[in-house]
Amino acid sequence: MTSISTNDFKNGWTVMVDSNLMQIVEFQHVKPGKGPAFVRTKLKNVRTGSVIEKTFRAGESLERVNIDKREMQYLYRDGSDLVFMDSETYEQISVAPESVGDLPDYIVESDSAILLMFGSEIVGTELSASVELLITETEPGIQGDRVSGATKPALLETGLNVQVPLFLETGEKIKVDTRTGSYISRA
């Protein structure tokens, strides 16, 4: 960890604030007419995802933390844990589903994922904006049912439930938005 001044802040950097890993979302240097300058920031807790606003004195020092981005291949589910393999070292690690957030809903065996690591602790994941998943179970479309915008529930290969248009059938691949968990289009 390196010590940095609030004058050197950059968006996206991760810093240690009150023993919490916080990512700088945005910051603004303020020099009022009276009084000393200060830095107003928006910080996102890397572990919980909560966003707070915090003000620092200009020139105050914080510890900058390096977060490793490791590309890992998802191998299989071992009980409740997920087993990943590091693409460079071929080392396998077991990960609790809670530490990777929504990732289990959007990843199938042999897919790659980027895990954000602080030492040996997984503090987050990076997902692509959309993924292609197979529909494993849905009601059949009814002939003549032409209501515009009507949807039905569908179960995907990862266990995720999404609302899809009436014309989609079991066995088709669809694109799903990983930010909202909603149907985008046929794959």
VOGU-3710 file (C-alpha; in Angstrom, 3 decimals, decimal comma):
1> mtsistndfk> 0,000/0,000/0,000  1,217/3,477/-0,871  0,409/6,705/0,866  -1,237/9,288/-1,415  -2,427/12,837/-0,894  -6,014/13,951/-1,546  -4,471/16,309/-4,139  -3,473/13,243/-6,216  -6,911/11,529/-6,284  -8,061/9,835/-9,505
11> ngwtvmvdsn> -11,475/8,289/-10,225  -11,410/4,506/-9,889  -8,573/4,362/-7,357  -9,156/2,268/-4,236  -8,161/3,740/-0,860  -8,351/2,601/2,762  -10,767/4,814/4,759  -11,511/3,909/8,396  -10,275/0,339/7,684  -12,749/-0,033/4,774
21> lmqivefqhv> -11,783/-0,532/1,130  -13,358/2,422/-0,718  -13,261/3,146/-4,452  -13,238/6,804/-5,511  -16,341/7,339/-7,666  -15,909/11,096/-8,027  -14,067/13,911/-6,286  -13,950/17,699/-6,377  -11,336/20,119/-5,047  -13,006/23,113/-3,369
31> kpgkgpafvr> -11,281/26,373/-2,447  -13,784/28,556/-0,578  -13,278/32,307/-0,236  -12,622/31,912/3,479  -10,990/28,987/5,183  -8,791/26,147/3,964  -9,295/24,131/0,786  -10,931/20,715/0,965  -11,763/17,722/-1,239  -15,371/16,508/-1,493
41> tklknvrtgs> -15,614/12,840/-2,557  -18,114/10,113/-3,354  -16,755/6,753/-2,220  -18,091/3,257/-2,918  -17,425/0,512/-0,376  -15,811/-2,283/-2,403  -17,116/-5,065/-0,139  -20,716/-3,904/0,414  -21,364/-1,656/-2,613  -22,742/1,200/-0,486
51> viektfrage> -21,883/4,748/-1,596  -21,043/7,516/0,876  -19,978/11,138/0,595  -16,940/12,206/2,609  -14,954/15,428/2,848  -11,176/15,489/3,372  -8,796/18,370/4,107  -6,619/19,298/1,127  -3,293/17,501/1,374  -4,549/14,824/3,789
61> slervnidkr> -2,869/11,424/3,284  -4,633/8,095/2,705  -3,393/4,596/1,917  -3,870/3,587/-1,727  -4,730/-0,086/-2,134  -3,963/-2,185/-5,195  -6,804/-4,446/-6,287  -5,715/-7,332/-8,526  -7,944/-8,223/-11,457  -7,541/-11,936/-12,103
71> emqylyrdgs> -9,133/-13,787/-14,970  -10,496/-17,053/-13,635  -12,292/-19,923/-15,356  -15,377/-21,289/-13,614  -14,983/-25,078/-13,384  -17,841/-26,535/-11,321  -19,993/-26,275/-8,197  -18,646/-28,165/-5,164  -21,535/-28,383/-2,719  -22,494/-24,762/-2,206
81> dlvfmdsety> -19,061/-23,389/-3,211  -17,925/-22,417/-6,710  -14,556/-23,698/-7,936  -12,468/-21,360/-10,120  -9,107/-21,893/-11,804  -6,590/-19,095/-12,293  -5,926/-18,796/-16,049  -2,215/-18,068/-15,513  -1,131/-20,307/-12,618  -3,775/-23,074/-13,018
91> eqisvapesv> -4,341/-22,855/-9,245  -7,868/-23,813/-8,165  -9,784/-21,958/-5,450  -13,141/-22,600/-3,805  -15,286/-19,506/-3,420  -18,421/-18,972/-1,349  -21,299/-17,675/-3,533  -21,792/-14,688/-1,181  -18,335/-13,301/-2,009  -19,008/-13,073/-5,762
101> gdlpdyives> -22,435/-11,389/-5,626  -24,688/-12,062/-8,644  -21,995/-13,919/-10,618  -23,508/-17,439/-10,122  -26,702/-16,270/-11,907  -24,770/-15,381/-15,078  -21,940/-17,907/-15,396  -21,913/-21,491/-16,675  -19,147/-24,089/-16,480  -15,985/-23,240/-18,479
111> dsaillmfgs> -16,903/-19,518/-18,730  -14,325/-16,921/-17,701  -14,861/-14,239/-15,077  -12,743/-11,416/-13,732  -12,416/-11,565/-9,944  -11,212/-8,518/-8,005  -8,752/-9,636/-5,319  -7,286/-7,841/-2,299  -4,534/-10,215/-1,224  -6,311/-13,584/-1,124
121> eivgtelsas> -9,752/-12,071/-0,424  -12,255/-11,725/-3,271  -13,819/-8,255/-2,984  -15,852/-8,183/-6,189  -16,336/-9,276/-9,767  -16,502/-7,671/-13,185  -19,214/-8,943/-15,485  -19,741/-8,205/-19,143  -22,850/-6,103/-19,847  -24,714/-9,124/-21,215
131> vellitetep> -24,409/-12,908/-21,333  -25,951/-15,644/-23,496  -27,867/-18,307/-21,557  -30,032/-21,289/-22,512  -33,721/-21,485/-21,583  -34,212/-24,813/-19,766  -37,875/-24,463/-18,867  -40,746/-22,237/-20,010  -44,404/-22,560/-20,923  -45,106/-23,227/-24,602
141> giqgdrvsga> -46,306/-20,301/-26,711  -50,039/-20,392/-27,472  -51,117/-19,978/-31,112  -53,012/-16,745/-31,585  -51,680/-15,115/-28,414  -50,470/-11,871/-29,988  -50,672/-9,382/-27,141  -47,964/-6,788/-27,711  -45,295/-6,816/-24,996  -46,709/-9,839/-23,146
151> tkpalletgl> -44,162/-11,956/-21,271  -43,908/-15,285/-19,502  -41,435/-16,651/-16,919  -38,464/-18,711/-18,094  -35,904/-20,699/-16,091  -32,344/-20,424/-17,436  -29,481/-22,945/-17,220  -27,955/-21,111/-14,228  -31,198/-21,202/-12,225  -32,052/-17,555/-12,928
161> nvqvplflet> -35,707/-16,723/-13,635  -36,419/-13,995/-16,216  -39,465/-12,704/-18,050  -39,273/-13,439/-21,792  -41,588/-12,776/-24,773  -44,293/-15,366/-25,507  -42,659/-16,634/-28,741  -39,539/-18,066/-27,025  -39,371/-21,818/-26,392  -37,344/-24,205/-24,236
171> gekikvdtrt> -33,878/-24,853/-25,721  -33,371/-21,366/-27,215  -30,455/-19,117/-26,260  -31,154/-15,564/-25,143  -29,118/-12,509/-24,161  -29,589/-11,332/-20,568  -28,526/-7,933/-19,157  -26,253/-8,624/-16,145  -26,948/-5,232/-14,550  -30,741/-5,651/-14,377
181> gsyisra> -31,231/-9,395/-14,890  -33,677/-8,789/-17,732  -34,143/-10,263/-21,232  -32,502/-8,328/-24,092  -32,926/-10,448/-27,248  -32,468/-13,841/-28,856  -28,855/-14,890/-29,140
//
